[in-house]
Amino acid sequence: MPHVSQNASGNEAQAFEFSYGLDSDGVIIGGRLATGQNGPLTRADLAEETHQLRLHAGYDFGPATGFVTVGGLQAEASSGRRHGSLFGFGMRVSLNRALQLTGEILHHEAGAKDGSVSLRGQTLAVSAAFRF
């Protein structure tokens, strides 16, 4: 889902995300391809733009779904391009038929460039979704 936002300096920041999921007998498998000039990973990796490929696997426990995430990222800045990995886990909880809350914690590491220290950290993302 593409979206455009405006950052504090007044410049437009663009992002694009494509997600796919498959649910079979309670087992959830999916993936996400995202690119953008904003977001928690872009800020955490001190980058101007990040590209991510994530794979998700989990299980539907009824009102809650637990999942694990593995993937790779590419952080681009004026000083160069760094490649890294990410992994984490999350949970989606249905509060009622229409409202879902999702939380995910990711550990990510953008590889070192020119012998410098590799950037690593954790991000926590919480979101809400309304189903119609």
All heavy atoms as an XYZ file, in Angstrom:
975
protein
N       0.842     -1.157      0.000
C       0.000      0.000      0.000
C       0.896      1.232      0.000
O       1.580      1.499      0.978
C      -0.888     -0.054      1.243
C      -1.609      1.216      1.536
S      -2.699      1.055      2.958
C      -3.823     -0.166      2.371
N       0.947      1.987     -1.094
C       1.806      3.164     -1.139
C       1.237      4.305     -0.315
O       0.036      4.470     -0.217
C       1.836      3.522     -2.624
C       0.663      2.865     -3.220
C       0.294      1.717     -2.353
N       2.119      5.075      0.286
C       1.674      6.271      0.980
C       2.792      7.308      0.971
O       3.954      6.992      0.860
C       1.192      5.970      2.401
C       2.259      5.489      3.325
N       2.655      4.181      3.381
C       3.018      6.147      4.220
C       3.596      4.045      4.284
N       3.852      5.215      4.803
N       2.385      8.567      1.061
C       3.320      9.687      1.063
C       3.079     10.482      2.331
O       1.940     10.747      2.700
C       3.105     10.595     -0.173
C       4.021     11.801     -0.124
C       3.325      9.809     -1.453
N       4.141     10.856      3.031
C       4.008     11.679      4.225
C       5.012     12.818      4.136
O       5.902     12.813      3.296
C       4.242     10.843      5.484
O       5.555     10.346      5.491
N       4.863     13.783      5.005
C       5.765     14.927      5.014
C       6.561     14.904      6.313
O       5.998     14.765      7.391
C       4.962     16.219      4.890
C       5.782     17.362      4.395
C       4.900     18.474      3.848
O       3.748     18.564      4.189
N       5.466     19.304      3.012
N       7.874     15.012      6.213
C       8.703     14.964      7.412
C       8.892     16.371      7.982
O       8.393     17.356      7.441
C      10.038     14.261      7.132
C      10.855     14.942      6.063
O      10.706     16.124      5.799
N      11.738     14.176      5.440
N       9.625     16.492      9.071
C       9.777     17.752      9.793
C      10.436     18.838      8.948
O      10.174     20.016      9.136
C      10.575     17.537     11.072
N      11.279     18.469      8.000
C      11.944     19.475      7.179
C      11.075     19.936      6.016
O      11.481     20.774      5.229
C      13.275     18.927      6.652
O      13.037     17.828      5.801
N       9.861     19.375      5.887
C       8.943     19.774      4.835
C       9.087     18.967      3.560
O       8.348     19.173      2.613
N      10.037     18.035      3.504
C      10.211     17.196      2.328
C       9.225     16.032      2.367
O       8.907     15.525      3.422
C      11.638     16.640      2.263
C      12.667     17.730      2.163
O      12.409     18.773      1.594
N      13.824     17.491      2.736
N       8.791     15.611      1.183
C       7.902     14.459      1.128
C       8.708     13.176      1.265
O       9.785     13.041      0.697
C       7.134     14.435     -0.187
C       6.028     15.445     -0.250
C       5.158     15.258     -1.471
O       5.494     14.439     -2.347
O       4.135     15.943     -1.551
N       8.174     12.243      2.025
C       8.802     10.935      2.189
C       7.844      9.896      1.632
O       6.667      9.909      1.947
C       9.097     10.668      3.652
N       8.338      9.002      0.787
C       7.483      8.021      0.150
C       7.786      6.633      0.686
O       8.909      6.327      1.047
C       7.684      8.048     -1.356
C       7.296      9.373     -1.958
C       7.461      9.379     -3.463
O       7.838      8.381     -4.071
N       7.176     10.495     -4.080
N       6.736      5.815      0.706
C       6.889      4.432      1.153
C       5.955      3.544      0.342
O       4.905      3.977     -0.114
C       6.576      4.313      2.637
N       6.341      2.294      0.164
C       5.525      1.304     -0.533
C       5.647     -0.004      0.223
O       6.733     -0.386      0.647
C       6.008      1.119     -1.978
C       5.223      0.092     -2.725
C       3.989      0.401     -3.267
C       5.703     -1.195     -2.857
C       3.254     -0.551     -3.945
C       4.976     -2.155     -3.526
C       3.741     -1.827     -4.078
N       4.529     -0.696      0.379
C       4.537     -1.975      1.086
C       3.583     -2.935      0.404
O       2.471     -2.577      0.036
C       4.096     -1.768      2.530
C       4.113     -3.027      3.336
C       3.766     -2.775      4.786
O       4.189     -1.746      5.333
O       3.072     -3.621      5.362
N       4.043     -4.171      0.221
C       3.216     -5.236     -0.323
C       3.300     -6.411      0.635
O       4.395     -6.861      0.970
C       3.713     -5.660     -1.720
C       2.928     -6.797     -2.290
C       1.667     -6.585     -2.832
C       3.440     -8.080     -2.265
C       0.935     -7.641     -3.345
C       2.719     -9.142     -2.773
C       1.455     -8.927     -3.324
N       2.140     -6.888      1.088
C       2.089     -8.010      2.032
C       1.189     -9.103      1.482
O       0.215     -8.832      0.776
C       1.522     -7.561      3.383
O       2.323     -6.595      3.962
N       1.521    -10.339      1.843
C       0.694    -11.477      1.458
C       0.701    -12.471      2.606
O       1.728    -12.690      3.249
C       1.236    -12.148      0.187
C       0.404    -13.329     -0.233
C      -0.800    -13.133     -0.896
C       0.797    -14.616      0.062
C      -1.581    -14.201     -1.271
C       0.023    -15.702     -0.312
C      -1.164    -15.491     -0.973
O      -1.938    -16.553     -1.332
N      -0.452    -13.065      2.870
C      -0.541    -14.065      3.928
C      -1.451    -15.201      3.529
O      -2.403    -15.028      2.765
N      -1.172    -16.373      4.045
C      -1.958    -17.574      3.783
C      -2.227    -18.253      5.114
O      -1.306    -18.449      5.911
C      -1.174    -18.500      2.845
C      -1.811    -19.820      2.472
C      -3.080    -19.578      1.665
C      -0.838    -20.641      1.662
N      -3.482    -18.602      5.360
C      -3.893    -19.252      6.606
C      -4.454    -20.622      6.260
O      -5.431    -20.726      5.519
C      -4.950    -18.396      7.298
C      -5.393    -18.971      8.639
O      -4.943    -20.075      9.009
O      -6.190    -18.298      9.305
N      -3.824    -21.677      6.774
C      -4.270    -23.035      6.503
C      -4.281    -23.841      7.798
O      -3.221    -24.110      8.372
C      -3.337    -23.687      5.481
O      -3.703    -25.024      5.262
N      -5.462    -24.183      8.280
C      -5.630    -24.977      9.503
C      -4.907    -24.371     10.699
O      -4.277    -25.075     11.488
C      -5.164    -26.421      9.291
C      -6.024    -27.162      8.281
O      -7.240    -26.871      8.231
O      -5.490    -28.027      7.562
N      -4.965    -23.059     10.828
C      -4.362    -22.381     11.962
C      -2.913    -21.990     11.778
O      -2.374    -21.208     12.552
N      -2.246    -22.517     10.743
C      -0.854    -22.151     10.469
C      -0.854    -20.956      9.520
O      -1.515    -20.964      8.487
C      -0.081    -23.331      9.840
C       1.324    -22.914      9.451
C      -0.043    -24.502     10.799
N      -0.117    -19.937      9.882
C      -0.060    -18.702      9.105
C       1.324    -18.591      8.470
O       2.329    -18.709      9.170
C      -0.281    -17.475     10.018
C      -1.472    -17.680     10.900
C      -0.259    -16.191      9.228
C      -2.743    -17.098     10.494
N       1.363    -18.345      7.163
C       2.616    -18.133      6.443
C       2.422    -16.891      5.586
O       1.382    -16.725      4.953
C       2.982    -19.340      5.568
C       3.196    -20.567      6.447
C       4.220    -19.062      4.736
C       3.410    -21.839      5.673
N       3.411    -16.019      5.568
C       3.272    -14.809      4.769
C       4.588    -14.112      4.560
O       5.640    -14.575      4.999
N       4.503    -12.991      3.897
C       5.691    -12.211      3.625
C       5.334    -10.762      3.397
O       4.174    -10.407      3.192
N       6.355     -9.931      3.434
C       6.170     -8.501      3.235
C       7.395     -7.945      2.529
O       8.527     -8.251      2.884
C       6.003     -7.810      4.575
C       5.876     -6.304      4.476
C       5.855     -5.642      5.815
N       4.817     -6.190      6.662
C       4.671     -5.873      7.938
N       5.512     -5.037      8.509
N       3.707     -6.386      8.654
N       7.143     -7.131      1.522
C       8.183     -6.409      0.812
C       7.886     -4.935      1.033
O       6.786     -4.477      0.749
C       8.153     -6.751     -0.675
C       9.133     -6.012     -1.572
C      10.566     -6.345     -1.188
C       8.869     -6.365     -3.023
N       8.829     -4.197      1.588
C       8.599     -2.783      1.906
C       9.809     -1.956      1.527
O      10.944     -2.401      1.652
C       8.299     -2.624      3.396
N       9.556     -0.760      1.075
C      10.598      0.203      0.782
C      10.089      1.567      1.216
O       8.901      1.833      1.136
C      10.978      0.197     -0.721
O      12.052      1.099     -0.921
C       9.819      0.561     -1.603
N      10.966      2.388      1.755
C      10.479      3.682      2.194
C      11.552      4.618      2.677
O      12.679      4.217      2.968
N      11.158      5.869      2.757
C      12.031      6.928      3.235
C      11.650      7.356      4.641
O      12.117      8.384      5.120
C      11.946      8.126      2.287
C      12.429      7.801      0.901
C      12.152      8.928     -0.074
O      11.272      9.742      0.132
N      12.915      8.964     -1.138
N      10.785      6.605      5.280
C      10.410      6.898      6.660
C      10.103      5.585      7.368
O      10.081      4.537      6.753
C       9.212      7.856      6.719
C       7.995      7.308      6.006
O       7.977      6.181      5.529
N       6.964      8.115      5.915
N       9.888      5.638      8.653
C       9.576      4.455      9.427
C      10.623      4.191     10.485
O      11.719      4.772     10.461
N      10.291      3.313     11.425
C      11.201      3.071     12.543
C      12.545      2.472     12.134
O      13.577      2.835     12.694
C      10.424      2.136     13.463
C       9.255      1.654     12.700
C       9.038      2.590     11.562
N      12.577      1.567     11.161
C      13.857      0.976     10.756
C      14.732      1.992     10.029
O      15.947      1.998     10.189
C      13.637     -0.244      9.864
C      13.249     -1.523     10.578
C      13.035     -2.651      9.573
C      14.276     -1.923     11.598
N      14.131      2.865      9.242
C      14.903      3.892      8.542
C      15.570      4.822      9.543
O      16.754      5.135      9.439
C      13.997      4.689      7.590
O      13.353      3.764      6.694
C      14.791      5.691      6.779
N      14.815      5.249     10.556
C      15.385      6.131     11.577
C      16.405      5.395     12.441
O      17.461      5.931     12.762
C      14.264      6.716     12.441
C      13.421      7.741     11.684
C      12.410      8.414     12.590
N      11.438      7.497     13.175
C      10.292      7.152     12.595
N       9.980      7.622     11.417
N       9.465      6.335     13.201
N      16.113      4.158     12.827
C      17.014      3.405     13.702
C      18.345      3.093     13.024
O      19.380      3.052     13.686
C      16.340      2.106     14.152
N      18.328      2.882     11.717
C      19.555      2.554     10.997
C      20.242      3.783     10.410
O      21.163      3.654      9.607
C      19.252      1.552      9.875
C      18.931      0.185     10.432
O      19.489     -0.173     11.481
O      18.118     -0.524      9.818
N      19.812      4.976     10.821
C      20.402      6.234     10.363
C      20.512      6.264      8.846
O      21.539      6.620      8.280
C      21.777      6.451     11.006
C      21.818      6.433     12.533
C      23.238      6.538     13.017
C      20.955      7.530     13.118
N      19.429      5.892      8.179
C      19.414      5.806      6.725
C      18.422      6.811      6.147
O      17.537      7.305      6.846
C      19.038      4.397      6.291
N      18.587      7.081      4.881
C      17.650      7.936      4.170
C      16.521      7.110      3.566
O      15.435      7.613      3.318
C      18.381      8.717      3.088
C      19.395      9.687      3.686
C      20.459     10.122      2.701
O      20.383      9.767      1.508
O      21.383     10.830      3.141
N      16.793      5.819      3.338
C      15.792      4.919      2.769
C      16.158      3.487      3.140
O      17.335      3.146      3.207
C      15.762      5.080      1.247
C      14.682      4.298      0.582
C      14.556      4.663     -0.907
O      15.386      5.416     -1.430
O      13.619      4.163     -1.511
N      15.150      2.652      3.399
C      15.392      1.234      3.663
C      14.511      0.390      2.757
O      13.430      0.803      2.351
C      15.081      0.853      5.126
O      13.752      1.230      5.443
C      16.056      1.478      6.090
N      15.012     -0.799      2.450
C      14.276     -1.803      1.675
C      14.287     -3.066      2.527
O      15.348     -3.449      3.045
C      14.944     -2.065      0.332
C      15.261     -0.813     -0.424
N      14.303     -0.077     -1.073
C      16.429     -0.154     -0.604
C      14.862      0.974     -1.636
N      16.166      0.951     -1.361
N      13.121     -3.694      2.692
C      13.026     -4.865      3.562
C      12.279     -5.993      2.872
O      11.322     -5.750      2.151
C      12.241     -4.525      4.821
C      12.721     -3.315      5.560
C      11.640     -2.831      6.513
O      10.970     -3.623      7.151
N      11.462     -1.530      6.580
N      12.696     -7.207      3.149
C      11.977     -8.406      2.760
C      11.829     -9.227      4.027
O      12.831     -9.592      4.655
C      12.732     -9.206      1.696
C      12.110    -10.546      1.333
C      10.718    -10.357      0.743
C      13.001    -11.308      0.384
N      10.581     -9.472      4.440
C      10.317    -10.229      5.673
C       9.467    -11.446      5.365
O       8.552    -11.386      4.551
C       9.535     -9.380      6.670
C      10.198     -8.120      7.098
C       9.333     -7.430      8.113
N       9.762     -6.073      8.368
C       9.240     -5.316      9.303
N       8.251     -5.783     10.049
N       9.678     -4.096      9.483
N       9.750    -12.547      6.036
C       8.942    -13.757      5.975
C       8.361    -13.998      7.366
O       9.079    -13.884      8.357
C       9.781    -14.948      5.525
C      10.444    -14.784      4.153
C      11.358    -15.974      3.888
C       9.412    -14.633      3.069
N       7.067    -14.310      7.415
C       6.372    -14.529      8.682
C       5.827    -15.951      8.733
O       5.351    -16.463      7.729
C       5.167    -13.579      8.830
C       5.494    -12.142      8.639
N       6.090    -11.383      9.604
C       5.302    -11.320      7.582
C       6.243    -10.157      9.158
N       5.782    -10.092      7.928
N       5.886    -16.554      9.902
C       5.257    -17.852     10.143
C       4.686    -17.825     11.550
O       5.310    -17.284     12.474
C       6.270    -18.987     10.001
N       3.495    -18.381     11.708
C       2.879    -18.344     13.024
C       1.736    -19.321     13.149
O       1.496    -20.157     12.274
N       1.026    -19.189     14.266
C      -0.097    -20.078     14.549
C      -1.246    -19.261     15.120
O      -1.032    -18.372     15.954
C       0.320    -21.175     15.539
C      -0.737    -22.228     15.681
C      -0.919    -23.181     14.699
C      -1.563    -22.232     16.798
C      -1.901    -24.150     14.825
C      -2.554    -23.201     16.932
C      -2.718    -24.154     15.936
O      -3.706    -25.087     16.055
N      -2.449    -19.578     14.679
C      -3.664    -18.906     15.142
C      -4.198    -19.665     16.354
O      -4.611    -20.807     16.243
C      -4.696    -18.880     14.021
C      -5.919    -18.073     14.361
O      -6.056    -17.637     15.527
O      -6.745    -17.860     13.460
N      -4.182    -19.027     17.522
C      -4.639    -19.638     18.762
C      -6.098    -19.310     19.074
O      -6.545    -19.485     20.195
C      -3.770    -19.167     19.938
C      -2.340    -19.568     19.814
C      -1.386    -18.649     19.412
C      -1.936    -20.862     20.088
C      -0.059    -19.009     19.290
C      -0.615    -21.237     19.968
C       0.334    -20.308     19.566
N      -6.840    -18.772     18.108
C      -8.219    -18.352     18.343
C      -8.291    -16.841     18.343
O      -8.173    -16.217     17.302
N      -8.443    -16.226     19.509
C      -8.510    -14.762     19.539
C      -7.144    -14.095     19.365
O      -7.066    -12.896     19.161
C      -9.081    -14.455     20.916
C      -8.742    -15.636     21.746
C      -8.719    -16.821     20.808
N      -6.064    -14.866     19.426
C      -4.714    -14.307     19.279
C      -3.920    -15.144     18.274
O      -4.148    -16.341     18.132
C      -3.987    -14.287     20.618
N      -2.997    -14.494     17.598
C      -2.109    -15.152     16.650
C      -0.685    -14.763     16.994
O      -0.364    -13.589     17.102
C      -2.431    -14.703     15.207
O      -3.784    -15.011     14.913
C      -1.528    -15.387     14.208
N       0.177    -15.739     17.191
C       1.594    -15.494     17.440
C       2.386    -15.781     16.181
O       2.035    -16.680     15.420
N       3.444    -15.019     15.934
C       4.235    -15.238     14.730
C       5.695    -14.855     14.965
O       6.017    -14.092     15.866
C       3.663    -14.466     13.535
C       3.569    -12.979     13.737
C       4.610    -12.140     13.378
C       2.433    -12.413     14.286
C       4.520    -10.775     13.561
C       2.322    -11.052     14.466
C       3.371    -10.223     14.107
N       6.568    -15.423     14.131
C       7.985    -15.072     14.104
C       8.286    -14.450     12.746
O       7.602    -14.725     11.756
C       8.912    -16.289     14.360
C       8.713    -16.840     15.756
C       8.691    -17.357     13.323
N       9.300    -13.609     12.715
C       9.678    -12.900     11.494
C      11.177    -13.065     11.275
O      11.954    -12.952     12.214
C       9.358    -11.393     11.636
O       7.980    -11.232     11.891
C       9.736    -10.634     10.389
N      11.577    -13.348     10.043
C      12.982    -13.338      9.633
C      13.060    -12.594      8.300
O      12.083    -12.568      7.549
C      13.584    -14.758      9.478
C      13.619    -15.482     10.802
C      12.843    -15.562      8.448
N      14.181    -11.980      8.040
C      14.296    -11.271      6.777
C      15.607    -10.540      6.631
O      16.532    -10.700      7.428
N      15.644     -9.733      5.602
C      16.825     -8.940      5.314
C      16.448     -7.507      5.050
O      15.309     -7.197      4.726
N      17.443     -6.630      5.211
C      17.207     -5.216      4.946
C      18.407     -4.615      4.255
O      19.518     -5.127      4.346
C      16.858     -4.456      6.231
C      17.945     -4.235      7.280
C      18.630     -2.894      7.070
C      17.305     -4.235      8.646
N      18.131     -3.538      3.554
C      19.171     -2.755      2.914
C      18.934     -1.313      3.316
O      17.852     -0.778      3.103
C      19.086     -2.914      1.404
C      20.078     -2.073      0.643
C      19.959     -2.310     -0.841
O      19.971     -3.439     -1.296
N      19.829     -1.245     -1.598
N      19.920     -0.695      3.932
C      19.826      0.694      4.371
C      20.688      1.550      3.449
O      21.863      1.269      3.266
C      20.295      0.832      5.811
N      20.072      2.585      2.869
C      20.792      3.463      1.963
C      20.911      4.851      2.578
O      19.935      5.405      3.059
C      20.061      3.570      0.627
C      20.048      2.265     -0.124
C      19.438      2.403     -1.505
O      19.414      3.528     -2.037
O      18.998      1.381     -2.033
N      22.126      5.377      2.580
C      22.396      6.735      3.058
C      23.367      7.385      2.083
O      23.944      6.711      1.218
C      22.987      6.696      4.471
N      23.574      8.663      2.236
C      24.500      9.365      1.341
C      25.922      8.825      1.482
O      26.723      8.915      0.560
C      24.465     10.869      1.611
O      24.786     11.124      2.957
N      26.227      8.221      2.622
C      27.561      7.676      2.852
C      27.729      6.263      2.300
O      28.817      5.713      2.353
C      27.871      7.681      4.348
O      26.902      6.921      5.040
N      26.664      5.644      1.795
C      26.786      4.309      1.226
C      25.600      3.427      1.536
O      24.639      3.820      2.183
N      25.708      2.189      1.083
C      24.649      1.198      1.220
C      25.126      0.084      2.150
O      26.253     -0.390      2.023
C      24.341      0.637     -0.159
C      23.282     -0.425     -0.179
C      23.045     -0.912     -1.591
N      22.543      0.191     -2.394
C      22.420      0.154     -3.708
N      22.778     -0.920     -4.373
N      21.956      1.185     -4.362
N      24.268     -0.302      3.108
C      24.586     -1.391      4.037
C      23.508     -2.455      3.964
O      22.333     -2.142      3.832
C      24.668     -0.859      5.468
C      25.830      0.079      5.677
C      25.779      0.760      7.024
N      24.763      1.805      6.913
C      23.848      2.051      7.839
N      23.817      1.382      8.939
N      22.968      3.010      7.668
N      23.917     -3.707      4.082
C      22.985     -4.838      4.074
C      22.979     -5.452      5.466
O      23.985     -5.448      6.165
C      23.410     -5.889      3.045
C      23.402     -5.365      1.652
N      22.280     -5.368      0.874
C      24.382     -4.798      0.915
C      22.565     -4.833     -0.296
N      23.847     -4.481     -0.296
N      21.839     -6.003      5.847
C      21.754     -6.615      7.162
C      20.595     -7.585      7.261
O      19.906     -7.869      6.282
N      20.392     -8.070      8.450
C      19.322     -9.040      8.706
C      18.408     -8.506      9.797
O      18.752     -7.585     10.528
C      19.928    -10.376      9.134
O      20.676    -10.198     10.319
N      17.228     -9.128      9.886
C      16.308     -8.803     10.961
C      15.562    -10.064     11.357
O      15.376    -10.972     10.561
C      15.345     -7.678     10.564
C      14.487     -7.824      9.319
C      13.166     -8.507      9.613
C      14.212     -6.453      8.770
N      15.196    -10.144     12.626
C      14.379    -11.236     13.119
C      13.612    -10.744     14.336
O      14.005     -9.771     14.983
C      15.208    -12.489     13.447
C      16.230    -12.278     14.519
C      15.914    -12.504     15.848
C      17.516    -11.856     14.199
C      16.865    -12.310     16.841
C      18.467    -11.663     15.177
C      18.138    -11.887     16.503
N      12.518    -11.392     14.626
C      11.710    -10.977     15.764
C      10.479    -11.833     15.925
O      10.330    -12.883     15.290
N       9.589    -11.357     16.774
C       8.336    -12.067     17.002
C       7.252    -11.049     17.309
O       7.513     -9.902     17.650
C       8.471    -13.092     18.135
C       8.846    -12.487     19.455
C       7.877    -12.117     20.371
C      10.177    -12.279     19.789
C       8.216    -11.554     21.578
C      10.532    -11.716     20.996
C       9.551    -11.359     21.900
N       6.011    -11.505     17.169
C       4.895    -10.600     17.411
C       3.628    -11.352     17.740
O       3.584    -12.588     17.719
N       2.587    -10.583     18.009
C       1.289    -11.155     18.334
C       0.193    -10.220     17.841
O       0.318     -9.000     17.926
C       1.155    -11.354     19.837
C      -0.155    -11.980     20.247
S      -0.085    -12.649     21.905
C       0.720    -14.199     21.553
N      -0.854    -10.811     17.302
C      -2.042    -10.074     16.888
C      -3.203    -10.567     17.741
O      -3.421    -11.769     17.865
C      -2.335    -10.291     15.409
C      -3.554     -9.525     14.940
C      -3.775     -9.643     13.449
N      -3.972    -11.028     13.072
C      -3.373    -11.626     12.052
N      -2.501    -10.979     11.318
N      -3.624    -12.889     11.778
N      -3.938     -9.624     18.335
C      -5.049     -9.951     19.222
C      -6.312     -9.309     18.665
O      -6.317     -8.114     18.352
C      -4.789     -9.432     20.656
C      -5.964     -9.717     21.555
C      -3.516    -10.045     21.212
N      -7.372    -10.105     18.543
C      -8.661     -9.571     18.121
C      -9.435     -9.145     19.361
O      -9.774     -9.979     20.208
C      -9.457    -10.633     17.361
O      -8.806    -10.975     16.174
N      -9.696     -7.846     19.480
C     -10.448     -7.332     20.621
C     -11.940     -7.576     20.454
O     -12.656     -7.777     21.436
C     -10.169     -5.854     20.819
C      -8.710     -5.514     21.114
C      -8.543     -4.013     21.260
C      -8.232     -6.229     22.364
N     -12.407     -7.522     19.229
C     -13.778     -7.883     18.885
C     -13.782     -8.250     17.404
O     -12.723     -8.415     16.814
C     -14.775     -6.755     19.220
C     -14.441     -5.450     18.548
O     -13.960     -5.429     17.427
N     -14.678     -4.355     19.252
N     -14.961     -8.370     16.805
C     -15.034     -8.803     15.417
C     -14.386     -7.825     14.437
O     -13.932     -8.206     13.370
C     -16.504     -9.003     15.037
C     -16.748     -9.959     13.936
C     -18.227    -10.153     13.729
N     -18.872     -8.926     13.298
C     -19.264     -8.681     12.057
N     -19.106     -9.579     11.145
N     -19.820     -7.543     11.743
N     -14.306     -6.545     14.812
C     -13.828     -5.529     13.883
C     -12.454     -4.938     14.227
O     -11.804     -4.379     13.367
C     -14.841     -4.393     13.803
N     -11.984     -5.053     15.457
C     -10.758     -4.378     15.873
C      -9.663     -5.380     16.238
O      -9.879     -6.283     17.039
C     -11.037     -3.470     17.073
C      -9.856     -2.705     17.659
C      -9.262     -1.765     16.619
C     -10.290     -1.940     18.890
N      -8.478     -5.184     15.629
C      -7.312     -6.013     15.920
C      -6.139     -5.134     16.332
O      -5.918     -4.077     15.751
C      -6.874     -6.804     14.685
C      -7.816     -7.863     14.249
C      -7.275     -8.591     13.028
O      -6.455     -8.066     12.281
N      -7.743     -9.796     12.819
N      -5.383     -5.575     17.324
C      -4.140     -4.916     17.729
C      -2.986     -5.853     17.412
O      -3.057     -7.050     17.670
C      -4.143     -4.600     19.219
C      -5.128     -3.557     19.706
C      -5.016     -3.410     21.220
C      -4.891     -2.224     19.031
N      -1.912     -5.298     16.866
C      -0.731     -6.084     16.524
C       0.489     -5.420     17.137
O       0.642     -4.202     17.069
C      -0.550     -6.177     15.000
O      -1.710     -6.754     14.423
C       0.658     -7.030     14.644
N       1.344     -6.223     17.730
C       2.614     -5.752     18.261
C       3.727     -6.647     17.761
O       3.560     -7.857     17.662
N       4.865     -6.045     17.425
C       6.001     -6.819     16.919
C       7.286     -6.173     17.399
O       7.441     -4.958     17.333
C       5.966     -6.849     15.391
C       7.087     -7.651     14.773
C       6.982     -7.714     13.261
O       6.536     -6.739     12.636
O       7.375     -8.748     12.716
N       8.194     -6.996     17.890
C       9.519     -6.516     18.258
C      10.518     -7.152     17.292
O      10.472     -8.354     17.039
C       9.874     -6.812     19.733
C      11.182     -6.146     20.088
C       9.894     -8.281     20.039
C      11.418     -5.955     21.554
N      11.374     -6.308     16.708
C      12.361     -6.766     15.739
C      13.760     -6.408     16.197
O      14.001     -5.295     16.668
C      12.135     -6.089     14.388
C      10.963     -6.520     13.546
C      10.858     -5.636     12.310
C      11.098     -7.966     13.135
N      14.664     -7.344     16.046
C      16.088     -7.069     16.215
C      16.644     -6.933     14.803
O      16.410     -7.778     13.947
C      16.786     -8.209     16.955
C      18.273     -8.012     17.016
N      18.864     -7.159     17.911
C      19.264     -8.519     16.247
C      20.168     -7.168     17.715
N      20.435     -7.990     16.713
N      17.374     -5.866     14.537
C      17.909     -5.649     13.203
C      19.361     -5.209     13.300
O      19.792     -4.628     14.284
C      17.088     -4.599     12.440
C      16.820     -3.373     13.243
N      17.654     -2.294     13.269
C      15.805     -3.075     14.086
C      17.163     -1.378     14.072
N      16.037     -1.830     14.588
N      20.087     -5.545     12.250
C      21.503     -5.190     12.189
C      21.851     -4.824     10.756
O      21.641     -5.606      9.839
C      22.361     -6.364     12.653
C      23.821     -6.042     12.674
C      24.639     -7.142     13.342
O      24.082     -7.963     14.068
O      25.856     -7.146     13.115
N      22.322     -3.606     10.562
C      22.787     -3.158      9.252
C      24.300     -3.281      9.253
O      24.970     -2.726     10.115
C      22.351     -1.729      8.988
N      24.822     -4.029      8.316
C      26.245     -4.334      8.270
C      27.150     -3.117      8.266
O      26.761     -2.029      7.868
N      28.364     -3.340      8.699
C      29.366     -2.266      8.766
C      29.803     -1.861      7.370
O      29.793     -2.652      6.443
C      30.561     -2.739      9.567
N      30.184     -0.598      7.231
C      30.744     -0.125      5.976
C      32.100      0.512      6.263
O      32.281      1.208      7.243
C      29.803      0.853      5.289
C      29.412      2.011      6.144
C      28.471      2.920      5.404
C      28.283      4.141      6.245
N      27.069      4.499      6.663
N      33.051      0.231      5.442
C      34.394      0.815      5.567
C      35.029      0.564      6.927
O      35.664      1.445      7.490
C      34.350      2.323      5.288
C      33.769      2.639      3.928
O      33.912      1.792      3.032
O      33.184      3.722      3.778
N      34.821     -0.614      7.496
C      35.430     -0.963      8.770
C      34.799     -0.300      9.975
O      35.294     -0.422     11.083
N      33.702      0.425      9.784
C      33.040      1.076     10.916
C      32.175      0.067     11.674
O      32.010     -1.066     11.257
C      32.199      2.252     10.437
O      31.179      1.789      9.580
N      31.624      0.534     12.749
C      30.793     -0.327     13.589
C      29.453     -0.593     12.906
O      28.864      0.282     12.295
C      30.563      0.349     14.963
C      29.619     -0.463     15.815
C      31.878      0.555     15.674
N      28.978     -1.813     13.016
C      27.685     -2.194     12.481
C      26.576     -1.622     13.368
O      26.683     -1.648     14.584
C      27.658     -3.714     12.426
O      26.420     -4.228     12.614
N      25.519     -1.078     12.747
C      24.383     -0.535     13.496
C      23.407     -1.660     13.810
O      22.949     -2.362     12.925
C      23.672      0.547     12.683
C      24.438      1.834     12.490
C      23.689      2.746     11.538
C      24.650      2.525     13.814
N      23.089     -1.818     15.070
C      22.121     -2.842     15.471
C      21.203     -2.252     16.518
O      21.546     -1.299     17.205
C      22.799     -4.098     15.963
C      23.592     -3.897     17.236
C      24.198     -5.170     17.735
N      25.399     -5.438     16.954
C      26.157     -6.495     17.128
N      25.862     -7.379     18.015
N      27.220     -6.673     16.399
N      20.026     -2.826     16.622
C      19.075     -2.333     17.603
C      17.777     -3.111     17.554
O      17.650     -4.098     16.821
N      16.837     -2.657     18.331
C      15.516     -3.258     18.373
C      14.483     -2.170     18.122
O      14.666     -1.031     18.550
C      15.216     -3.904     19.739
C      15.998     -5.161     20.017
C      17.404     -4.882     20.484
O      17.673     -3.876     21.118
N      18.327     -5.772     20.146
N      13.421     -2.549     17.438
C      12.291     -1.645     17.258
C      11.029     -2.374     17.705
O      10.901     -3.583     17.547
C      12.123     -1.191     15.805
O      11.989     -2.331     14.974
C      13.292     -0.355     15.347
N      10.123     -1.608     18.279
C       8.826     -2.117     18.703
C       7.777     -1.378     17.906
O       7.757     -0.150     17.887
C       8.610     -1.893     20.206
C       7.211     -2.243     20.729
C       6.944     -3.730     20.621
C       7.076     -1.778     22.166
N       6.928     -2.120     17.213
C       5.855     -1.515     16.419
C       4.524     -2.024     16.943
O       4.343     -3.221     17.151
C       6.013     -1.870     14.954
N       3.598     -1.101     17.160
C       2.238     -1.434     17.601
C       1.279     -0.787     16.624
O       1.447      0.393     16.271
C       1.972     -0.921     19.042
C       0.555     -1.234     19.469
C       2.971     -1.531     20.008
N       0.291     -1.551     16.155
C      -0.668     -1.005     15.201
C      -2.062     -1.529     15.503
O      -2.236     -2.540     16.178
C      -0.271     -1.339     13.766
O      -0.282     -2.739     13.584
N      -3.046     -0.838     14.979
C      -4.447     -1.241     15.104
C      -5.038     -1.337     13.709
O      -4.663     -0.582     12.815
C      -5.222     -0.229     15.945
N      -5.955     -2.264     13.525
C      -6.621     -2.434     12.232
C      -8.102     -2.651     12.464
O      -8.512     -3.337     13.410
C      -6.028     -3.623     11.491
N      -8.888     -2.046     11.602
C     -10.334     -2.233     11.623
C     -10.712     -3.115     10.444
O     -10.300     -2.853      9.313
C     -11.077     -0.896     11.513
C     -10.878     -0.023     12.709
C      -9.911      0.975     12.700
C     -11.642     -0.201     13.846
C      -9.708      1.779     13.794
C     -11.445      0.598     14.954
C     -10.490      1.584     14.921
N     -11.476     -4.156     10.691
C     -11.918     -5.053      9.628
C     -13.384     -4.761      9.330
O     -14.183     -4.606     10.241
C     -11.756     -6.503     10.050
C     -10.315     -6.826     10.381
C     -10.160     -8.241     10.648
N      -9.821     -8.835      9.353
C      -9.514    -10.089      9.182
N      -9.541    -10.912     10.182
N      -9.207    -10.543      8.006
N     -13.702     -4.702      8.048
C     -15.084     -4.417      7.647
C     -15.724     -5.648      7.068
O     -15.147     -6.474      6.504
C     -15.115     -3.298      6.603
C     -14.549     -2.025      7.136
C     -13.239     -1.651      6.871
C     -15.317     -1.191      7.937
C     -12.727     -0.475      7.336
C     -14.791     -0.006      8.420
C     -13.506      0.349      8.112
